[in-house]
Amino acid sequence: MPHLKVIPFDTTLLEQKVASSQTMTFVATSSTGKEMLIGVEHGGEEFLLQLKPDTDAMLLKYDKVTRPLKVALLKEAIALVAQELDLQILSSNIATTNTKTPLSSEYFKKIESFEGMVYPKEKLCVEVGFGSGRHLLFQAKKNPDTLYIGIEIHTPSAQQVLKQIELQQLENIWVVNYDARLFLEMLPSNRCEQIFVHFPVPWDKKPHRRVISPSFLEESMRVLKKGGRLELRTDSDSYFWYALETFFALPKAEVNVHKNEALEVTSKYEARWLRQEKDIYEVHTTSLQDSPCKEETIDFNFNGVKYIQGLEERLPLKALVFEGYFVHFERIYQISGHSVVIKCAFGSFDRPEHKYLILNQEGCRYFVSSPIKTSVNFQAHQAMVAQIMLAKGE
Ligand SMILES: C[S@@+](CC[C@H](N)C(=O)[O-])C[C@H]1O[C@@H](n2cnc3c(N)ncnc32)[C@H](O)[C@@H]1O
């Protein structure tokens, strides 16, 4: 990832340089005084750069939490900041190249883009954990009138399938590189024809990591239109029985079971199990009713929360664990005595959010963007507001 190694310089002059800069917006210093964050505005995007001491040098580097998707933008910003600060470069890896990364494909969708999304097709299907993508690509090719949203947590698999989408010139697949258990919350109610979950990892010893759970099922039923179905295929008989029990706990649903039913396309995992002559179980759960529309009650405002002197000393820096979510104020950076930047992690244990908060005398906001609108993030947000108020003595 882009960085420059530079000769140590006098950082006390940074604030003065920021004031006349075209690129830098603020500078914030950690409580140890050694690490700094530099706010940057470049190419229409806001993000942070980090300035850290290194052996006999300083590192000016990207910030993992706020980095823009376009690496070229990051490299340009690092070069501009180095130029404005007149830094003496010892080594660099920011030479710009024109190679297009697969995640910059138009078919790659960030989870944030699903807020208020307008779908280009009436018919929508979702595949959870598509792996090599054989089934997803096959379905999309066969049904050009349907939009297929593939969700895969493993980035190299998502990249491989994005390459295949380009090669096969398919225009009806979107790839989301995220945890499917949280992603479903972003979809509207009564919209999906089918949700495919083929050969999820059974996680025999870690049931909390399984895709199929009562809350996943509840969200699937909300997202599916009346008559739409969730299709689970598994080679694990214990996962099959566990899923069946979960499906039968639904108040109203049609559940069908098939054994060793061949599909038109065999996925990579299925091919392996078939070679080993394993049984394949398939469970279909059909939604039998319309679900209420999703209420938009999630609001990440900090209504009236403002910085007061000394607040940073009273914020708990240890992770706070609540039922189903956590909040962790990881590090606090000071901006010129009357504002702070707080690096925090929060939300679900499996897929935590990492964000910065900018807290000043006018108010508080997430930098650079609000968290993803999931219910656990909202619960965590409310807990963070409560902790800041507590630290203020309110
Ligand atoms: C055993 S593989 C099966 C892949 C493919 N469906 C097939 O049949 O060949 C399970 C896949 O699910 C993905 N996965 C596991 N948990 C996930 C989650 N919570 N959200 C999205 N993908 C997940 C894994 O990365 C992996 O690619």
PDBQT file of the ligand as one rigid body, heavy atoms in Angstrom, charges set to zero:
ROOT
HETATM    1  C1  LIG A 401     -17.621 -24.006   1.097  1.00  0.00    +0.000 C 
HETATM    2  S1  LIG A 401     -17.573 -22.538   0.132  1.00  0.00    +0.000 S 
HETATM    3  C2  LIG A 401     -18.830 -22.827  -1.100  1.00  0.00    +0.000 C 
HETATM    4  C3  LIG A 401     -18.666 -21.942  -2.290  1.00  0.00    +0.000 C 
HETATM    5  C4  LIG A 401     -19.712 -22.120  -3.401  1.00  0.00    +0.000 C 
HETATM    6  N1  LIG A 401     -21.046 -21.765  -2.958  1.00  0.00    +0.000 N 
HETATM    7  C5  LIG A 401     -19.692 -23.513  -3.962  1.00  0.00    +0.000 C 
HETATM    8  O1  LIG A 401     -20.694 -24.216  -3.801  1.00  0.00    +0.000 OA
HETATM    9  O2  LIG A 401     -18.675 -23.891  -4.563  1.00  0.00    +0.000 OA
HETATM   10  C6  LIG A 401     -18.347 -21.360   1.203  1.00  0.00    +0.000 C 
HETATM   11  C7  LIG A 401     -18.142 -19.924   0.732  1.00  0.00    +0.000 C 
HETATM   12  O3  LIG A 401     -18.928 -19.063   1.546  1.00  0.00    +0.000 OA
HETATM   13  C8  LIG A 401     -18.164 -17.902   1.850  1.00  0.00    +0.000 C 
HETATM   14  N2  LIG A 401     -18.708 -17.354   3.097  1.00  0.00    +0.000 N 
HETATM   15  C9  LIG A 401     -18.642 -17.896   4.339  1.00  0.00    +0.000 A 
HETATM   16  N3  LIG A 401     -19.278 -17.146   5.233  1.00  0.00    +0.000 NA
HETATM   17  C10 LIG A 401     -19.789 -16.081   4.552  1.00  0.00    +0.000 A 
HETATM   18  C11 LIG A 401     -20.547 -14.951   4.930  1.00  0.00    +0.000 A 
HETATM   19  N4  LIG A 401     -20.923 -14.772   6.176  1.00  0.00    +0.000 N 
HETATM   20  N5  LIG A 401     -20.878 -14.056   3.967  1.00  0.00    +0.000 NA
HETATM   21  C12 LIG A 401     -20.488 -14.237   2.679  1.00  0.00    +0.000 A 
HETATM   22  N6  LIG A 401     -19.756 -15.293   2.272  1.00  0.00    +0.000 NA
HETATM   23  C13 LIG A 401     -19.418 -16.214   3.185  1.00  0.00    +0.000 A 
HETATM   24  C14 LIG A 401     -16.741 -18.413   1.941  1.00  0.00    +0.000 C 
HETATM   25  O4  LIG A 401     -15.787 -17.400   1.738  1.00  0.00    +0.000 OA
HETATM   26  C15 LIG A 401     -16.699 -19.454   0.834  1.00  0.00    +0.000 C 
HETATM   27  O5  LIG A 401     -16.326 -18.905  -0.406  1.00  0.00    +0.000 OA
ENDROOT
TORSDOF 0
